[in-house]
């Protein structure tokens, strides 16, 4: 029975985090107009993580001209600012790799 409970819990996490991923993508595409965008949902791997409150964990790789002239910390802050509406109820953690088009190795 524990296996079925774990599977059901994982399915619920995936459903919730899928909706959060869609909102993350929408906000970032609207505000930062990325040339490249990759979002990976790591929420299931963090199920039961103390302090997460059932909110999502994600990894982001984003390339945008909006990052020009910003330090890595400023880029991360900009992403966090764009995602501000999600932090209270949907988003617990996001790892950000942000670059400008000029920084991408061709």
Backbone as CSV, one residue per row, in Angstrom:
resi,resn,N_x,N_y,N_z,CA_x,CA_y,CA_z,C_x,C_y,C_z
1,UNK,0.812,-1.195,0.000,0.000,0.000,0.000,0.858,1.263,0.000
2,UNK,2.012,1.206,0.671,2.887,2.362,0.706,3.331,2.762,-0.699
3,UNK,3.577,1.792,-1.537,3.986,2.061,-2.907,2.903,2.822,-3.663
4,UNK,1.661,2.429,-3.475,0.543,3.110,-4.130,0.397,4.529,-3.590
5,UNK,0.582,4.707,-2.289,0.503,6.040,-1.685,1.614,6.938,-2.231
6,UNK,2.814,6.396,-2.347,3.938,7.166,-2.869,3.706,7.546,-4.320
7,UNK,3.163,6.620,-5.099,2.879,6.906,-6.506,1.819,7.993,-6.638
8,UNK,0.794,7.927,-5.792,-0.266,8.942,-5.819,0.280,10.302,-5.410
9,UNK,1.139,10.316,-4.409,1.737,11.574,-3.963,2.614,12.169,-5.058
10,UNK,3.396,11.323,-5.727,4.252,11.797,-6.816,3.416,12.345,-7.965
11,UNK,2.308,11.697,-8.281,1.425,12.175,-9.349,0.829,13.532,-8.994
12,UNK,0.457,13.713,-7.744,-0.103,15.000,-7.304,0.945,16.104,-7.389
13,UNK,2.168,15.787,-7.000,3.260,16.765,-7.080,3.512,17.143,-8.530
14,UNK,3.548,16.143,-9.414,3.784,16.420,-10.832,2.693,17.304,-11.418
15,UNK,1.450,17.050,-11.070,0.334,17.848,-11.595,0.437,19.294,-11.126
16,UNK,0.702,19.471,-9.845,0.817,20.821,-9.282,2.026,21.546,-9.868
17,UNK,3.156,20.862,-9.947,4.364,21.516,-10.435,4.298,21.773,-11.938
18,UNK,3.529,20.979,-12.660,3.346,21.221,-14.092,2.634,22.555,-14.315
19,UNK,1.630,22.836,-13.499,0.927,24.121,-13.597,1.865,25.268,-13.228
20,UNK,2.687,25.059,-12.212,3.654,26.086,-11.812,4.669,26.316,-12.922
21,UNK,5.137,25.249,-13.542,6.098,25.375,-14.647,5.510,26.203,-15.783
22,UNK,4.245,25.997,-16.076,3.592,26.769,-17.141,3.549,28.248,-16.783
23,UNK,3.292,28.556,-15.511,3.256,29.959,-15.084,4.656,30.576,-15.096
24,UNK,5.647,29.799,-14.690,7.030,30.283,-14.739,7.388,30.652,-16.182
25,UNK,7.106,29.735,-17.099,7.431,29.987,-18.503,6.691,31.216,-19.025
26,UNK,5.421,31.338,-18.722,4.645,32.478,-19.204,5.231,33.800,-18.699
27,UNK,5.502,33.885,-17.413,6.037,35.118,-16.841,7.392,35.481,-17.431
28,UNK,8.274,34.497,-17.527,9.621,34.781,-18.037,9.604,35.126,-19.523
29,UNK,8.783,34.446,-20.298,8.696,34.770,-21.731,8.122,36.176,-21.938
30,UNK,7.120,36.543,-21.143,6.530,37.879,-21.271,7.504,38.977,-20.877
31,UNK,8.227,38.782,-19.787,9.066,39.841,-19.236,10.493,39.891,-19.804
32,UNK,11.041,38.738,-20.130,12.450,38.693,-20.530,12.681,38.332,-21.992
33,UNK,11.637,37.970,-22.702,11.723,37.595,-24.118,12.981,36.755,-24.416
34,UNK,13.085,35.596,-23.801,14.296,34.787,-23.966,14.454,34.244,-25.385
35,UNK,15.709,34.143,-25.793,16.053,33.526,-27.067,16.176,32.017,-26.897
36,UNK,16.540,31.598,-25.697,16.589,30.180,-25.347,15.988,30.033,-23.961
37,UNK,15.265,28.940,-23.761,14.571,28.735,-22.496,14.469,27.246,-22.229
38,UNK,15.008,26.796,-21.106,14.885,25.402,-20.677,14.516,25.396,-19.203
39,UNK,13.438,24.734,-18.879,12.991,24.638,-17.501,12.826,23.171,-17.148
40,UNK,13.491,22.753,-16.082,13.418,21.370,-15.623,12.757,21.348,-14.255
41,UNK,11.779,20.489,-14.104,11.036,20.357,-12.862,11.670,19.266,-12.003
42,UNK,12.215,19.659,-10.869,12.842,18.718,-9.942,11.985,18.487,-8.699
43,UNK,10.719,18.867,-8.760,9.854,18.837,-7.579,9.699,17.447,-6.967
44,UNK,9.532,16.427,-7.788,9.334,15.076,-7.254,10.555,14.635,-6.455
45,UNK,11.738,15.011,-6.900,12.963,14.631,-6.188,13.056,15.297,-4.818
46,UNK,12.306,16.370,-4.624,12.344,17.101,-3.356,11.084,16.899,-2.526
47,UNK,10.277,15.921,-2.877,9.031,15.658,-2.136,9.350,15.447,-0.660
48,UNK,8.617,16.119,0.196,8.834,15.994,1.625,9.973,16.836,2.156
49,UNK,10.613,17.594,1.291,11.710,18.476,1.679,11.229,19.434,2.763
50,UNK,11.886,19.420,3.859,11.491,20.257,4.993,11.467,21.732,4.581
51,UNK,10.381,22.398,4.892,10.266,23.823,4.622,9.731,24.177,3.249
52,UNK,9.605,23.193,2.368,9.153,23.513,1.016,7.642,23.718,0.952
53,UNK,6.918,23.166,1.904,5.476,23.351,1.951,4.751,22.854,0.715
54,UNK,5.334,21.872,0.032,4.698,21.327,-1.164,4.885,22.182,-2.403
55,UNK,5.712,23.211,-2.300,5.941,24.090,-3.449,7.044,23.506,-4.338
56,UNK,7.140,24.032,-5.572,8.011,23.445,-6.579,9.485,23.806,-6.506
57,UNK,10.290,22.911,-7.062,11.734,23.078,-7.212,12.050,22.960,-8.703
58,UNK,12.783,23.936,-9.247,13.049,23.956,-10.683,14.497,24.345,-10.973
59,UNK,14.950,23.967,-12.173,16.234,24.402,-12.730,15.932,25.140,-14.026
60,UNK,16.520,26.316,-14.187,16.258,27.157,-15.346,17.548,27.490,-16.070
61,UNK,17.508,27.376,-17.380,18.578,27.861,-18.259,17.898,28.824,-19.202
62,UNK,18.337,30.091,-19.189,17.674,31.123,-19.971,18.704,32.048,-20.604
63,UNK,18.457,32.417,-21.861,19.320,33.334,-22.593,18.453,34.508,-23.042
64,UNK,18.865,35.710,-22.647,18.097,36.901,-22.981,19.007,38.113,-23.106
65,UNK,18.653,38.995,-23.999,19.394,40.256,-24.126,19.173,41.140,-22.894
66,UNK,18.128,40.873,-22.134,17.841,41.655,-20.920,18.916,41.476,-19.845
67,UNK,19.768,40.474,-19.979,20.818,40.237,-18.995,22.110,41.006,-19.304
68,UNK,22.157,41.680,-20.435,23.366,42.423,-20.830,23.696,43.469,-19.765
69,UNK,24.952,43.499,-19.365,25.419,44.472,-18.398,25.103,44.132,-16.948
70,UNK,24.463,42.991,-16.711,24.137,42.587,-15.345,25.101,41.513,-14.853
71,UNK,25.416,41.563,-13.572,26.235,40.520,-12.974,25.375,39.271,-12.806
72,UNK,26.000,38.115,-12.553,25.196,36.906,-12.319,24.181,37.080,-11.185
73,UNK,24.561,37.745,-10.116,23.634,37.958,-9.003,22.477,38.850,-9.439
74,UNK,22.746,39.891,-10.202,21.687,40.771,-10.690,20.741,40.032,-11.639
75,UNK,21.272,39.141,-12.431,20.439,38.342,-13.336,19.498,37.443,-12.534
76,UNK,20.047,36.798,-11.519,19.246,35.918,-10.670,18.155,36.724,-9.964
77,UNK,18.517,37.896,-9.476,17.521,38.764,-8.825,16.426,39.180,-9.790
78,UNK,16.792,39.463,-11.032,15.801,39.841,-12.037,14.821,38.697,-12.277
79,UNK,15.337,37.482,-12.405,14.468,36.315,-12.587,13.551,36.163,-11.370
80,UNK,14.117,36.282,-10.164,13.307,36.163,-8.948,12.230,37.245,-8.891
81,UNK,12.561,38.433,-9.329,11.592,39.530,-9.343,10.444,39.231,-10.305
82,UNK,10.766,38.717,-11.480,9.730,38.363,-12.452,8.819,37.269,-11.880
83,UNK,9.407,36.355,-11.122,8.646,35.236,-10.562,8.020,35.550,-9.205
84,UNK,8.103,36.789,-8.754,7.601,37.180,-7.438,6.175,36.711,-7.143
85,UNK,5.249,36.732,-8.118,3.889,36.288,-7.809,3.779,34.804,-7.417
86,UNK,4.819,34.032,-7.684,4.763,32.583,-7.438,5.412,32.147,-6.130
87,UNK,6.220,32.994,-5.533,7.016,32.564,-4.385,6.174,32.191,-3.173
88,UNK,5.109,32.875,-2.911,4.329,32.601,-1.698,3.640,31.244,-1.687
89,UNK,3.106,30.826,-2.845,2.271,29.617,-2.837,2.730,28.492,-3.759
90,UNK,3.557,28.799,-4.761,3.859,27.773,-5.763,5.327,27.413,-5.910
91,UNK,6.209,28.339,-5.629,7.626,28.152,-5.934,8.461,28.181,-4.661
92,UNK,9.238,27.118,-4.454,10.113,27.060,-3.279,11.559,27.375,-3.656
93,UNK,12.014,26.839,-4.792,13.413,27.023,-5.171,13.567,26.961,-6.681
94,UNK,14.499,27.782,-7.183,14.832,27.722,-8.601,16.325,27.997,-8.753
95,UNK,16.982,27.123,-9.463,18.387,27.290,-9.794,18.430,27.968,-11.158
96,UNK,19.183,29.051,-11.263,19.160,29.855,-12.483,20.536,29.910,-13.140
97,UNK,20.567,29.563,-14.423,21.740,29.789,-15.272,21.278,30.768,-16.343
98,UNK,21.713,32.016,-16.209,21.250,33.087,-17.098,22.419,33.645,-17.888
99,UNK,22.212,33.823,-19.189,23.278,34.314,-20.062,22.710,35.253,-21.114
100,UNK,23.607,36.014,-21.724,23.249,36.837,-22.870,23.556,36.027,-24.127
101,UNK,23.005,36.415,-25.258,23.314,35.690,-26.507,24.810,35.674,-26.820
102,UNK,25.511,36.750,-26.487,26.948,36.833,-26.767,27.772,35.852,-25.936
103,UNK,27.226,35.408,-24.831,27.949,34.494,-23.945,27.776,33.031,-24.301
104,UNK,26.893,32.749,-25.205,26.627,31.374,-25.595,27.703,30.922,-26.587
105,UNK,28.305,29.786,-26.269,29.325,29.223,-27.153,28.626,28.665,-28.384
106,UNK,29.087,29.074,-29.522,28.462,28.615,-30.778,29.137,27.407,-31.322
